[in-house]
Amino acid sequence: MQKHCVFILIFWLTCLCSVSVDAQQGNGVLPHSSNAFVVIAHRGNHTVYPENTLAAIKAAIEAGAAYVEIDVRETKDSVPILMHDVTVNRTTNGIGNVNALMYDELKNLSVKSLDGKQYQIPTLEEVLQLCKNKINIYLDFKMASVKKVWEQIQKNGMQHQVIVYPNNIQQYKQWQQMAPQIPIITSVPESYLSEDKLAQFFSDTKLAVVDNLYQPKLIKIAQQLGIKVWLDVESANENENIWNKYLKMGVNGLQTDKPEQLISYLKKYVRTNKMN
């Protein structure tokens, strides 16, 4: 998940001025995880199956990930579907913006794959039904109706299995108004990544998790305030050395492109370090 630092800074500077009262209401209760350390499968197990497809999500479940990170957007006729990009061009055989296409058009597209098999763009509702009681959802909220998405989450009994990453201040406010109990994850603006400013940032916002604290002292500040640290390490180059580095720092979770390999490594790490 690529973040845009300038945009995030503007987002949270605005946030600091507008939601300090909400911050006193708590940070939201995180979904239950069987293990203390959280593994998040980025866009599903997408090195095995195409990203943001039901097959990739099923593979993340089979791998044993605690969360699957997915991206939600809305079609022209207001159907929430999974798609990372603004357009369908990169990942499907179609062309055009997601919000300019009807769902009937999208469902007939084929998602590009390396195995030659047919994969379709799933609706959010299909994903909620698949994930229920099997895996938690890390919802990267690209562009959709908060009301409609929240209604679908409730309809499918997934209120306690979702954490949301809002991408702008309007989305943040809407989630706080519509579903204040939903835990929020975000990136700390670069200007607050210092010991003297980080605590103030957390005191003025309502967050359960952050994803971009890479210094031990900053990680400790967040955790002392009850905020988890789930780092984004997903890349083609991620490896055991990277995982070990951040495990030693004491982070609470990692978002990865290699969930099976990371989970296998964690088992070895637990045996070696007596990690709970």
C-alpha positions in Angstrom: 0.0 0.0 0.0 1.7 3.2 -1.1 1.2 6.2 1.0 1.6 9.8 -0.1 3.4 11.7 2.7 2.4 15.2 1.7 -1.3 14.3 1.4 -1.2 12.4 4.8 0.4 15.5 6.4 -2.4 17.7 5.2 -4.9 15.2 6.2 -3.7 14.8 9.8 -2.9 18.5 10.3 -6.6 19.1 9.6 -7.5 16.2 11.8 -5.7 17.6 14.8 -7.8 20.7 14.6 -11.1 18.9 14.3 -11.3 15.6 16.2 -9.6 16.2 19.5 -12.9 15.5 21.4 -13.4 12.2 19.6 -9.9 11.2 20.7 -11.1 11.0 24.3 -13.6 8.3 23.4 -11.0 5.6 23.0 -9.2 4.0 20.0 -11.6 1.2 19.1 -11.2 -2.4 20.0 -9.1 -4.4 17.6 -10.4 -7.6 16.1 -9.4 -10.8 17.9 -6.3 -12.5 16.6 -5.2 -16.0 17.7 -1.5 -14.9 17.9 0.1 -12.0 19.7 2.0 -11.0 16.6 -0.2 -9.9 13.6 0.5 -11.0 10.0 -1.3 -9.0 7.4 -1.5 -10.4 3.8 -1.2 -7.4 1.5 -4.0 -7.5 -1.1 -4.4 -11.2 -0.2 -1.7 -13.8 -0.9 -1.1 -12.0 -4.2 2.1 -13.5 -5.2 0.2 -16.8 -5.6 -3.1 -15.4 -7.0 -4.1 -12.1 -8.5 -4.4 -9.2 -6.0 -7.7 -8.4 -4.4 -9.4 -11.6 -5.7 -11.3 -14.2 -3.8 -8.6 -16.7 -4.6 -5.9 -14.5 -3.1 -8.0 -14.0 0.0 -8.6 -17.7 0.3 -4.9 -18.3 0.0 -4.2 -15.8 2.8 -6.7 -17.6 5.0 -5.0 -20.9 4.2 -1.6 -19.4 4.9 -2.8 -18.5 8.4 -2.7 -14.7 8.2 -4.6 -12.8 10.9 -5.7 -10.1 8.5 -6.1 -9.6 4.7 -5.5 -6.1 3.4 -8.0 -5.1 0.7 -8.8 -2.0 -1.2 -12.4 -0.9 -1.7 -13.8 1.4 -4.4 -17.3 2.0 -5.7 -18.7 1.5 -9.2 -20.8 4.1 -11.1 -23.9 2.4 -9.8 -22.6 2.4 -6.2 -21.5 -1.2 -5.7 -18.5 -1.5 -3.4 -15.9 -3.7 -5.1 -12.2 -4.6 -4.6 -9.7 -2.6 -6.7 -6.5 -0.9 -5.7 -6.1 1.5 -8.6 -8.4 4.3 -9.8 -8.7 2.4 -13.1 -9.1 -1.2 -14.0 -6.3 -1.0 -16.7 -3.4 -2.6 -14.8 -5.2 -5.5 -13.3 -7.9 -6.5 -15.8 -8.5 -6.8 -19.5 -10.7 -3.7 -19.4 -10.1 0.0 -19.6 -11.6 2.9 -17.6 -12.1 4.4 -14.1 -13.8 2.2 -11.6 -16.3 4.9 -10.7 -17.2 5.4 -14.4 -18.1 1.7 -15.0 -21.3 -0.1 -14.0 -21.0 -3.2 -11.9 -22.4 -5.3 -14.7 -19.5 -4.1 -16.9 -16.9 -4.8 -14.1 -18.1 -8.3 -13.3 -17.6 -9.4 -16.9 -14.0 -8.3 -16.9 -11.2 -10.8 -16.4 -8.5 -10.1 -13.8 -5.0 -10.6 -15.3 -3.2 -13.7 -14.1 -0.1 -15.7 -14.6 -1.7 -19.1 -14.5 -4.1 -18.5 -17.3 -7.2 -19.1 -15.2 -10.2 -16.8 -15.0 -10.6 -14.5 -12.0 -13.2 -11.8 -11.5 -13.4 -8.6 -9.5 -15.2 -9.4 -6.3 -17.7 -7.3 -4.5 -17.1 -6.2 -1.0 -20.1 -8.3 0.1 -18.6 -11.4 -1.4 -15.4 -10.8 0.5 -17.1 -10.1 3.8 -19.0 -13.4 3.5 -15.8 -15.3 2.6 -13.8 -13.8 5.5 -16.4 -14.1 8.3 -15.0 -16.1 11.2 -11.9 -16.9 9.1 -9.8 -13.8 8.8 -9.9 -10.2 9.8 -10.1 -7.4 7.2 -7.7 -4.5 7.0 -9.8 -2.2 4.8 -7.9 0.4 2.8 -10.8 2.7 2.1 -9.9 4.1 -1.3 -13.2 5.7 -2.4 -16.7 4.5 -1.6 -19.8 5.3 0.5 -19.0 4.9 4.2 -22.7 4.4 4.9 -23.0 1.6 2.3 -19.8 -0.1 3.3 -20.7 0.1 7.0 -24.2 -1.3 6.3 -22.7 -4.2 4.5 -20.2 -4.9 7.3 -23.1 -5.0 9.8 -25.4 -7.0 7.5 -22.7 -9.7 7.3 -21.9 -9.7 11.0 -18.3 -8.4 10.5 -18.4 -5.4 12.9 -15.7 -7.0 15.1 -13.5 -8.2 12.2 -12.6 -4.9 10.5 -10.0 -2.2 10.9 -10.2 0.8 8.5 -7.4 2.9 6.8 -9.1 6.2 5.8 -7.5 8.1 2.9 -8.7 11.6 3.6 -10.2 13.7 6.4 -13.7 13.4 5.0 -13.5 9.6 5.2 -12.1 9.8 8.7 -14.9 12.1 9.9 -17.5 9.9 8.3 -16.2 6.7 9.9 -16.1 8.5 13.3 -19.6 9.6 12.9 -21.0 6.4 11.3 -19.1 3.8 13.3 -16.9 5.3 16.1 -16.3 1.8 17.4 -14.4 0.8 14.3 -10.6 0.9 14.9 -8.6 3.2 12.7 -5.1 2.7 11.3 -3.0 5.3 9.6 0.5 6.7 8.9 2.0 9.3 11.2 2.9 12.5 9.2 6.6 12.9 8.7 6.7 16.2 10.7 5.5 14.3 13.8 8.1 11.5 13.6 10.1 12.7 16.6 10.0 11.9 20.3 8.8 15.4 21.3 5.9 15.5 18.8 4.6 12.0 18.5 2.8 11.8 21.8 1.0 15.0 21.1 -0.1 13.7 17.7 -1.5 10.6 19.4 -3.3 12.6 22.1 -5.1 14.6 19.5 -6.3 11.8 17.3 -8.2 8.6 17.7 -6.1 5.7 16.4 -5.7 2.0 17.2 -2.7 1.3 14.9 0.0 3.1 13.0 2.1 1.6 10.2 5.2 3.8 9.8 7.2 3.9 13.0 10.6 2.4 12.2 12.6 3.7 15.2 12.6 1.8 18.6 12.0 4.9 20.7 9.0 5.9 18.6 7.6 2.4 18.6 7.8 2.4 22.4 6.0 5.8 22.7 3.1 4.5 20.6 2.9 1.2 22.6 3.0 3.0 25.9 -0.1 4.9 24.8 -1.9 1.7 23.8 -1.3 2.1 20.1 -0.1 -0.9 18.1 2.6 -0.7 15.4 2.0 -2.8 12.3 4.7 -2.0 9.8 4.4 -2.1 6.0 7.3 -4.2 4.8 5.7 -5.6 1.7 8.0 -5.7 -1.3 9.6 -8.2 -3.7 12.8 -7.8 -1.6 11.4 -8.4 1.8 13.3 -11.3 3.6 14.1 -12.8 7.0 16.7 -10.1 7.7 14.0 -7.4 7.4 11.5 -9.3 9.5 14.1 -10.1 12.2 15.1 -6.4 12.3 11.6 -5.2 13.1 10.7 -8.2 15.4 13.7 -7.2 17.5 12.3 -3.7 17.7 9.2 -5.1 19.2 6.6 -4.2 16.6 3.2 -5.8 16.9 2.7 -6.8 13.3 3.9 -6.8 9.7 2.0 -6.3 6.4 3.7 -8.6 3.9 3.7 -9.8 0.3 4.9 -13.2 1.6 2.5 -14.3 4.4 3.4 -18.0 4.1 7.1 -17.4 4.4 6.7 -14.8 7.2 4.5 -17.2 9.2 7.0 -20.0 8.8 9.8 -17.7 9.9 7.7 -16.5 13.0 7.4 -20.1 14.1 11.2 -20.5 14.1 11.5 -17.1 15.8 9.2 -18.1 18.5 11.1 -21.3 19.2 14.4 -19.4 19.3 13.2 -16.3 21.3 10.4 -17.8 23.4 8.0 -15.2 21.8 4.4 -15.4 23.0 
